[in-house]
Amino acid sequence: MMQLIDLLQLIRQKLDGIEINNFKLAQLLCTVIPATCPFARDIQVFGYLIARIPPLCKLNPLYDQFVGLRFRALCYLAQNQPATTT
């Protein structure tokens, strides 16, 4: 169990240490990492809400690192937009 915790901590540090300095990489990360949890669902039958599946992404032990990585990629894209010609 202790080895798993050490491995997760190592992965967290690696994800937090990724620097975004490439436009294509930033675009890829924003495409691959969803903005909202894709698992949250409302189950409806004939227009009536039967059940609601809550977002389960926060159960992922690396959730905060992925959200931070996507945020850094979005910031890079906002600051380094390619020049457009008209």
N, C-alpha and C positions, 0 to 999 in steps of 0.2 A: 504494500500500500504506500509506503514511504517513497518507493522508487517512482510510482505513478505521479505523486505530488511533485517530486523533483523534476520529472519529465515535463509536466504541465507548466511548471515555473520556467523551465528553459524555453519552451515553445512560446510562452507569453513574452519573455524577454526578446526573443528573436522577432516576433511580430511587431512589438513596440519599437524595435530598432530599425525597422525597414524605413528607409528614406525614399520619398517619391521625388525623382528628378528626371522623369521621362514622361512625355505626354501620352505615348501609347500605353505605357504601364498604368498610368493613372486612369485612362479610359477603360482598360481591361478590368482593373479592380472595381471601378464603379459599376461595370456591367455584371461582374461575377458576384459581388457582394450585394445582396438585396437591401433596399432602403427600409423595408418593413418585413416583419416576420411572415414568410410564405405559408406557415402552417396554421395560422389563425383562420377559422372558418365558422360560418353560420350555416346550420343545416335546417333547411326549410322544406316543408311539405305543404303543397297547395297554398303557398304564401304565408303559412304560419311557422314561426320560429320554433323548432323542436329542440334543438340543442345548440350550444355554442362551444366551439373548441378554442380555448384561450391560446395566445401566442406562447409557444414553448421554447423560443429561442434563448430566453434568459436562463434556461437550464443548461445550455451549452457553456462549459467552463472557459471557453475562449471567446465568448460573445463580445465582451468589452473590447478585446483586442481587434476583432474584425470590424466593429463599428468605428473604432479609432482609426484603423487603417483606411477605411472607406472615407472617413471625414478628411484625413490628410490628403487623400487622392482628390477629393472634391475641391479642397482649398488650392491644391496645385493647379487644377484645371481652371479655377476661377482667376488665379493670378497670372497664369501663363497661357492665355488664349492665343491661338495662332492668328497671325495677321491676316485679315481678309482684304482682298482687292476688289475695288468697284469699278 
